[in-house]
Amino acid sequence: MDEALKAVRQLHIAFVTTWFLFLLLFKFLPPPTGSPPAFLPTAMGMVCVSDVTLAFFWRSRYVSASIEILRAQPENASALARWRTGNILSFAMAETVTLFGFALRYLGAPWNVAGIFFAVGLALLLLWTPRAISSRS
């Protein structure tokens, strides 16, 4: 279990690092010209809301359910695999929100619009930091 937690934490660090790298890219990209169509931020926002909703669903289905099993049976390989899968899906879906913000900014949306996507992506990544599974006493 400790090795799996260490591996998932390293992956989490990689996802958080890429979040900062997306911001850094704007230092090297040419400034955006023009602006995206007016409907695009709203459409991307709606997609992100469904993405986050789906992420919470999968997280409860994979991570929360697996934690209960792993508390009772720490060596259960199936539950550990589901826990790992749930964490990776969560990280990927949080990063997706950030990527939508990146795309909007690249297309010319102002930072006060794209920044919301970046902030939500980072908040989800930090919220879903993998934690050690302690057995109940």
C-alpha positions as CSV (number, residue, x, y, z in Angstrom):
1,M,0.0,0.0,0.0
2,D,2.8,2.4,0.8
3,E,4.4,1.9,-2.6
4,A,1.1,2.5,-4.3
5,L,0.6,5.7,-2.3
6,K,4.1,6.9,-3.1
7,A,3.5,6.2,-6.8
8,V,0.2,8.0,-6.9
9,R,1.6,11.0,-5.0
10,Q,4.4,11.3,-7.5
11,L,1.9,11.3,-10.3
12,H,-0.1,13.9,-8.4
13,I,3.0,16.1,-8.2
14,A,3.5,15.7,-11.9
15,F,-0.1,16.9,-12.6
16,V,0.3,19.9,-10.3
17,T,3.7,20.7,-12.0
18,T,2.1,20.6,-15.4
19,W,-0.5,23.1,-14.1
20,F,2.3,25.5,-13.4
21,L,3.9,24.7,-16.8
22,F,0.7,25.7,-18.6
23,L,1.0,29.1,-17.0
24,L,4.7,29.3,-17.9
25,L,3.9,28.6,-21.5
26,F,2.2,31.9,-21.9
27,K,5.6,33.6,-21.3
28,F,6.9,32.0,-24.4
29,L,3.8,32.0,-26.7
30,P,3.0,35.1,-28.7
31,P,0.2,37.2,-27.2
32,P,-3.2,36.2,-28.4
33,T,-4.8,38.2,-31.1
34,G,-8.5,38.6,-31.3
35,S,-11.0,37.0,-29.0
36,P,-12.9,33.7,-29.0
37,P,-16.6,33.7,-30.0
38,A,-18.9,34.9,-27.2
39,F,-20.5,31.5,-26.7
40,L,-17.2,29.6,-26.3
41,P,-16.4,30.4,-22.6
42,T,-19.9,29.5,-21.7
43,A,-19.9,26.3,-23.7
44,M,-16.5,25.3,-22.2
45,G,-17.8,26.2,-18.7
46,M,-20.7,23.8,-19.2
47,V,-18.5,21.1,-20.4
48,C,-16.2,21.6,-17.3
49,V,-19.2,21.5,-15.0
50,S,-20.2,18.1,-16.4
51,D,-16.5,17.0,-16.3
52,V,-16.2,17.9,-12.6
53,T,-19.6,16.3,-11.8
54,L,-18.4,13.1,-13.5
55,A,-15.1,13.3,-11.7
56,F,-16.9,13.5,-8.3
57,F,-19.1,10.5,-9.3
58,W,-16.1,8.4,-10.4
59,R,-14.1,9.4,-7.4
60,S,-16.9,8.3,-5.1
61,R,-17.3,5.1,-7.0
62,Y,-13.6,4.2,-7.2
63,V,-11.8,6.0,-4.4
64,S,-14.3,6.1,-1.6
65,A,-15.5,2.6,-2.1
66,S,-11.9,1.2,-2.3
67,I,-10.8,3.1,0.8
68,E,-13.5,1.2,2.9
69,I,-12.2,-2.1,1.5
70,L,-8.6,-1.2,2.0
71,R,-9.1,-0.2,5.6
72,A,-10.3,-3.8,6.3
73,Q,-8.0,-5.6,3.9
74,P,-4.9,-3.5,3.2
75,E,-3.5,-6.0,0.8
76,N,-6.5,-6.3,-1.5
77,A,-5.0,-5.9,-4.9
78,S,-8.4,-5.3,-6.7
79,A,-9.4,-2.5,-4.3
80,L,-5.9,-1.0,-4.6
81,A,-6.1,-1.0,-8.4
82,R,-9.6,0.7,-8.2
83,W,-8.2,3.3,-5.7
84,R,-5.3,4.1,-8.0
85,T,-7.6,4.3,-11.1
86,G,-10.0,6.6,-9.3
87,N,-7.1,8.9,-8.3
88,I,-5.6,9.0,-11.8
89,L,-9.1,9.7,-13.3
90,S,-9.6,12.5,-10.8
91,F,-6.2,14.1,-11.7
92,A,-6.9,13.9,-15.4
93,M,-10.3,15.4,-15.1
94,A,-9.0,18.3,-13.0
95,E,-6.3,18.9,-15.5
96,T,-8.9,18.9,-18.3
97,V,-10.5,22.0,-16.6
98,T,-7.1,23.7,-16.7
99,L,-6.6,22.7,-20.4
100,F,-9.9,24.4,-21.2
101,G,-8.7,27.6,-19.5
102,F,-5.4,27.3,-21.5
103,A,-7.3,26.9,-24.7
104,L,-9.5,29.9,-23.9
105,R,-6.5,32.1,-23.1
106,Y,-4.7,30.9,-26.2
107,L,-7.7,31.9,-28.3
108,G,-7.7,35.4,-26.7
109,A,-10.0,35.2,-23.8
110,P,-9.1,37.6,-21.0
111,W,-7.3,36.3,-17.8
112,N,-10.4,37.0,-15.7
113,V,-12.2,34.3,-17.8
114,A,-9.4,31.8,-18.4
115,G,-8.2,32.3,-14.8
116,I,-11.4,30.8,-13.5
117,F,-10.7,27.6,-15.3
118,F,-7.1,27.6,-14.1
119,A,-8.2,28.2,-10.5
120,V,-10.8,25.5,-10.5
121,G,-8.3,23.0,-12.0
122,L,-5.7,23.7,-9.3
123,A,-8.3,23.7,-6.5
124,L,-9.5,20.3,-7.6
125,L,-5.9,19.0,-7.9
126,L,-5.2,20.2,-4.4
127,L,-8.5,18.9,-3.0
128,W,-7.8,15.5,-4.4
129,T,-4.3,15.1,-3.0
130,P,-3.9,11.4,-2.2
131,R,-3.8,10.6,1.5
132,A,-2.6,7.6,3.4
133,I,-5.4,5.1,4.2
134,S,-5.4,4.5,7.9
135,S,-7.1,1.5,9.4
136,R,-9.9,2.1,11.8
137,S,-9.2,1.5,15.4
